[in-house]
Amino acid sequence: MSQASDTETYFEGYSDYQSVSKDIGQAVRDAIDAYAYIDGRHSQGARVRATNAASAYRRILGAAIRLLPELKRDAETKDELGEIYTDWTGDGNDDDGHIDQLQALSFQSPPPDWLFEFVVQIREAAWELGYLQAGRSRKAEQGDPVEKEANSMFRE
């Protein structure tokens, strides 16, 4: 008869913010490049192959879905994010949101104006949520009184 172990297995999980930030930053760049590719092909009268259209769709939708849960969470705390969330989901509007519009869109036709706005909002959302700001630093202004006061506490 085997005896059950009294030890308990548990898992600790955490996100490495830098790698998450890089992943989202790359997804945003991919979405922008996908839009630029589709728009460029159409503006030059070139055909968009179905596999390239599917890839562009995947990149734009994927970037939006990565940001959507946090947009929903922060929609009521930041006006910009609330507006973006409403535009994407159509919540509170009679119109479909950009995500539903994207799902009904064919990249075989020239992109509608709202698609440009959607891709720009993907970048804005990533910036407002802090993903595109990760790893950046800036120096405080020389005359910043708050910075001077904080520094003086450490010099005593």
SEKOL-148013 format. One record per atom (N, C-alpha, C): residue in one letter; x, y, z. Coordinates in steps of 0.02 Angstrom, whole numbers, padded with zeros to 5 digits, always signed. Example, Ala and Ser with C-alpha at 12.3 -4.5 7.8 and 13.67 -1.06 7.14 Angstrom:
% residues 2
a+00660-00284+00390
a+00615-00225+00390
a+00660-00165+00390
s+00642-00112+00354
s+00684-00053+00357
s+00645+00002+00394
***
This chain:
% residues 156
m+00042-00058+00000
m+00000+00000+00000
m+00045+00062+00000
s+00034+00104-00047
s+00077+00164-00051
s+00049+00219-00008
q+00095+00258+00018
q+00075+00312+00063
q+00078+00378+00025
a+00026+00418+00031
a+00023+00483-00004
a+00073+00530+00028
s+00104+00569-00013
s+00153+00617+00011
s+00119+00675+00045
d+00149+00698+00099
d+00122+00756+00135
d+00144+00822+00105
t+00189+00818+00057
t+00212+00881+00026
t+00161+00904-00025
e+00155+00968-00030
e+00107+00998-00076
e+00144+01031-00133
t+00121+01019-00192
t+00152+01050-00251
t+00116+01115-00266
y+00154+01167-00277
y+00123+01230-00297
y+00168+01262-00349
f+00139+01305-00387
f+00175+01338-00441
f+00172+01413-00430
e+00227+01445-00441
e+00229+01517-00439
e+00234+01542-00510
g+00196+01591-00526
g+00198+01618-00594
g+00206+01693-00592
y+00241+01718-00640
y+00247+01790-00647
y+00263+01805-00719
s+00250+01865-00738
s+00266+01887-00806
s+00330+01928-00803
d+00373+01916-00848
d+00431+01958-00857
d+00407+02017-00899
y+00398+02074-00866
y+00367+02131-00900
y+00405+02152-00962
q+00470+02146-00960
q+00510+02166-01018
q+00494+02122-01078
s+00489+02057-01067
s+00474+02012-01124
s+00402+02021-01148
v+00355+02032-01102
v+00286+02045-01121
v+00282+02109-01161
s+00318+02160-01138
s+00319+02224-01173
s+00348+02216-01244
k+00402+02178-01250
k+00431+02167-01316
k+00383+02129-01361
d+00349+02080-01333
d+00301+02040-01372
d+00244+02085-01398
i+00217+02126-01355
i+00163+02170-01376
i+00189+02223-01424
g+00247+02249-01411
g+00277+02298-01457
g+00286+02268-01527
q+00309+02206-01531
q+00317+02173-01595
q+00249+02161-01629
a+00199+02142-01590
a+00132+02131-01618
a+00104+02196-01646
v+00116+02251-01612
v+00092+02316-01636
v+00128+02334-01701
r+00194+02325-01703
r+00231+02339-01765
r+00207+02295-01822
d+00193+02232-01807
d+00168+02186-01858
d+00100+02209-01885
a+00056+02232-01840
a-00010+02257-01861
a-00003+02318-01906
i+00042+02363-01888
i+00053+02423-01928
i+00081+02403-01997
d+00130+02359-01997
d+00159+02336-02060
d+00107+02300-02104
a+00063+02261-02072
a+00011+02225-02110
a-00036+02275-02143
y-00057+02326-02106
y-00100+02377-02136
y-00064+02412-02193
a-00002+02432-02181
a+00036+02468-02232
a+00044+02425-02295
y+00054+02360-02286
y+00060+02314-02343
y-00005+02313-02384
i-00061+02302-02350
i-00126+02299-02384
i-00141+02365-02418
d-00132+02420-02383
d-00146+02486-02412
d-00100+02500-02471
g-00037+02483-02463
g+00012+02495-02516
g-00004+02455-02579
r-00022+02392-02571
r-00040+02351-02629
r-00099+02380-02666
h-00150+02400-02628
h-00210+02428-02661
h-00196+02496-02692
s-00157+02537-02659
s-00144+02604-02687
s-00103+02600-02752
q-00066+02545-02760
q-00026+02536-02820
q-00061+02491-02872
g-00122+02472-02857
g-00160+02431-02905
g-00137+02358-02908
a-00101+02336-02857
a-00077+02267-02856
a-00127+02222-02820
r-00128+02160-02840
r-00172+02111-02810
r-00144+02088-02742
v-00188+02075-02695
v-00168+02047-02630
v-00186+01973-02631
r-00135+01932-02623
r-00146+01859-02622
r-00183+01840-02558
a-00223+01787-02562
a-00264+01765-02506
a-00221+01749-02444
t-00164+01718-02454
t-00121+01702-02396
t-00094+01765-02363
n-00077+01815-02403
n-00054+01878-02374
n-00110+01916-02340
a-00170+01913-02369
a-00228+01944-02337
a-00243+01912-02270
a-00240+01846-02267
a-00251+01809-02205
a-00198+01827-02153
s-00137+01833-02174
s-00082+01852-02129
s-00093+01922-02101
a-00113+01969-02143
a-00126+02037-02120
a-00183+02039-02070
y-00236+02003-02086
y-00294+01998-02041
y-00272+01971-01973
r-00234+01917-01974
r-00211+01885-01912
r-00169+01932-01870
r-00125+01970-01902
r-00081+02015-01865
r-00119+02072-01833
i-00166+02101-01870
i-00205+02157-01843
i-00251+02133-01786
l-00287+02078-01798
l-00332+02052-01747
l-00292+02028-01686
g-00236+01995-01697
g-00195+01971-01641
g-00171+02027-01596
a-00148+02082-01625
a-00125+02139-01585
a-00182+02168-01544
a-00241+02173-01574
a-00299+02201-01539
a-00320+02155-01481
i-00322+02091-01493
i-00343+02044-01441
i-00295+02044-01383
r-00230+02053-01396
r-00182+02056-01340
r-00196+02114-01294
l-00221+02169-01321
l-00233+02230-01282
l-00304+02234-01253
l-00351+02198-01282
l-00421+02205-01264
l-00437+02195-01190
p-00412+02143-01156
p-00429+02135-01086
p-00408+02194-01042
e-00349+02222-01056
e-00327+02279-01016
e-00365+02343-01034
l-00384+02349-01097
l-00426+02405-01117
l-00492+02403-01079
k-00521+02344-01075
k-00584+02336-01039
k-00575+02354-00966
r-00521+02330-00937
r-00508+02343-00866
r-00499+02417-00852
d-00463+02453-00896
d-00446+02523-00884
d-00492+02572-00919
a-00544+02548-00952
a-00587+02592-00992
a-00620+02647-00951
e-00635+02633-00888
e-00669+02683-00847
e-00621+02729-00811
t-00557+02713-00811
t-00509+02755-00775
t-00473+02805-00820
k-00467+02789-00884
k-00435+02835-00931
k-00481+02847-00990
d-00498+02909-01002
d-00545+02925-01056
d-00523+02899-01123
e-00457+02907-01138
e-00432+02885-01204
e-00444+02810-01213
l-00431+02772-01161
l-00439+02699-01166
l-00512+02680-01170
g-00555+02717-01136
g-00627+02705-01140
g-00654+02716-01210
e-00631+02769-01242
e-00652+02783-01311
e-00627+02729-01359
i-00565+02708-01350
i-00538+02655-01392
i-00576+02590-01382
y-00589+02573-01320
y-00626+02511-01305
y-00695+02512-01338
t-00729+02569-01333
t-00796+02576-01364
t-00791+02570-01440
d-00741+02602-01469
d-00731+02597-01542
d-00719+02524-01563
w-00681+02488-01524
w-00663+02419-01543
w-00721+02371-01534
t-00759+02379-01480
t-00811+02330-01463
t-00880+02352-01485
g-00890+02417-01495
g-00956+02442-01511
g-01001+02446-01451
d-00976+02431-01391
d-01016+02434-01330
d-01045+02504-01322
g-01109+02508-01311
g-01142+02572-01302
g-01160+02607-01367
n-01142+02578-01423
n-01158+02607-01488
n-01205+02560-01525
d-01239+02587-01574
d-01280+02544-01617
d-01238+02512-01671
d-01179+02539-01683
d-01135+02514-01736
d-01093+02455-01711
d-01069+02416-01759
d-01021+02364-01743
d-00955+02397-01724
g-00919+02365-01680
g-00852+02389-01663
g-00803+02370-01717
h-00743+02399-01712
h-00691+02385-01762
h-00673+02311-01766
i-00676+02276-01710
i-00659+02204-01712
i-00710+02166-01753
d-00774+02179-01743
d-00826+02147-01784
d-00820+02168-01857
q-00805+02231-01869
q-00796+02255-01938
q-00737+02220-01971
l-00683+02211-01933
l-00624+02177-01960
l-00641+02105-01979
q-00680+02072-01937
q-00698+02003-01950
q-00741+01995-02013
a-00776+02048-02032
a-00818+02046-02092
a-00782+02074-02154
l-00720+02097-02145
l-00684+02131-02199
l-00647+02083-02244
s-00644+02099-02307
s-00602+02063-02355
s-00544+02108-02375
f-00484+02084-02365
f-00426+02123-02385
f-00413+02120-02460
q-00457+02085-02496
q-00452+02085-02568
q-00476+02152-02597
s-00514+02190-02556
s-00539+02256-02576
s-00497+02309-02540
p-00496+02370-02566
p-00459+02423-02532
p-00483+02432-02460
p-00438+02447-02414
p-00458+02453-02344
p-00501+02515-02332
p-00553+02508-02290
p-00594+02566-02273
p-00557+02613-02226
d-00581+02674-02221
d-00548+02725-02179
d-00543+02705-02106
w-00594+02671-02080
w-00593+02652-02010
w-00535+02605-01993
l-00511+02567-02042
l-00456+02520-02028
l-00392+02557-02011
f-00379+02612-02044
f-00320+02653-02026
f-00327+02677-01954
e-00386+02702-01936
e-00398+02726-01868
e-00388+02669-01818
f-00412+02610-01834
f-00406+02552-01791
f-00333+02535-01777
v-00293+02534-01829
v-00222+02517-01822
v-00186+02571-01781
v-00202+02634-01792
v-00173+02688-01752
v-00194+02680-01679
q-00257+02662-01667
q-00280+02651-01599
q-00245+02592-01565
i-00227+02542-01603
i-00189+02486-01574
i-00124+02512-01545
r-00091+02555-01583
r-00028+02584-01559
r-00040+02630-01499
e-00092+02672-01503
e-00108+02717-01448
e-00123+02678-01384
a-00162+02625-01390
a-00180+02584-01332
a-00117+02553-01301
a-00073+02526-01342
a-00011+02496-01316
a+00031+02549-01281
w+00032+02609-01307
w+00069+02664-01275
w+00037+02683-01209
e-00028+02694-01209
e-00063+02715-01148
e-00060+02662-01093
l-00058+02598-01113
l-00054+02544-01064
l+00018+02534-01040
g+00066+02569-01070
g+00135+02568-01047
g+00181+02519-01082
y+00155+02480-01128
y+00197+02429-01160
y+00250+02458-01206
l+00235+02512-01239
l+00285+02542-01284
l+00330+02590-01247
q+00316+02602-01184
q+00358+02646-01143
q+00407+02608-01100
a+00399+02543-01095
a+00441+02503-01051
a+00515+02509-01070
g+00556+02519-01019
g+00628+02524-01031
g+00651+02593-01048
r+00605+02639-01055
r+00625+02708-01071
r+00638+02745-01006
s+00682+02792-01010
s+00694+02835-00952
s+00704+02906-00977
r+00688+02952-00933
r+00699+03022-00951
r+00724+03058-00890
k+00764+03108-00902
k+00790+03146-00847
k+00739+03198-00825
a+00738+03210-00760
a+00694+03262-00734
a+00721+03329-00755
e+00676+03376-00763
e+00697+03443-00780
e+00738+03472-00723
q+00787+03514-00741
q+00832+03542-00691
q+00795+03579-00635
g+00744+03616-00652
g+00710+03657-00603
g+00650+03623-00571
d+00645+03558-00576
d+00587+03522-00549
d+00590+03522-00473
p+00545+03559-00439
p+00548+03564-00366
p+00535+03498-00331
v+00493+03457-00359
v+00479+03392-00328
v+00541+03348-00330
e+00576+03349-00386
e+00638+03310-00392
e+00691+03336-00344
k+00697+03401-00337
k+00746+03430-00291
k+00731+03410-00219
e+00667+03412-00201
e+00647+03393-00133
e+00663+03319-00120
a+00647+03277-00168
a+00661+03205-00160
a+00736+03192-00154
n+00776+03225-00196
n+00848+03216-00193
n+00877+03241-00128
s+00849+03295-00101
s+00876+03322-00038
s+00866+03273+00020
m+00816+03232+00018
m+00804+03183+00071
m+00860+03131+00074
f+00890+03117+00017
f+00943+03067+00015
f+01012+03096+00028
r+01018+03160+00030
r+01083+03192+00039
r+01098+03211+00111
e+01052+03203+00155
e+01063+03224+00224
e+01112+03182+00260
***
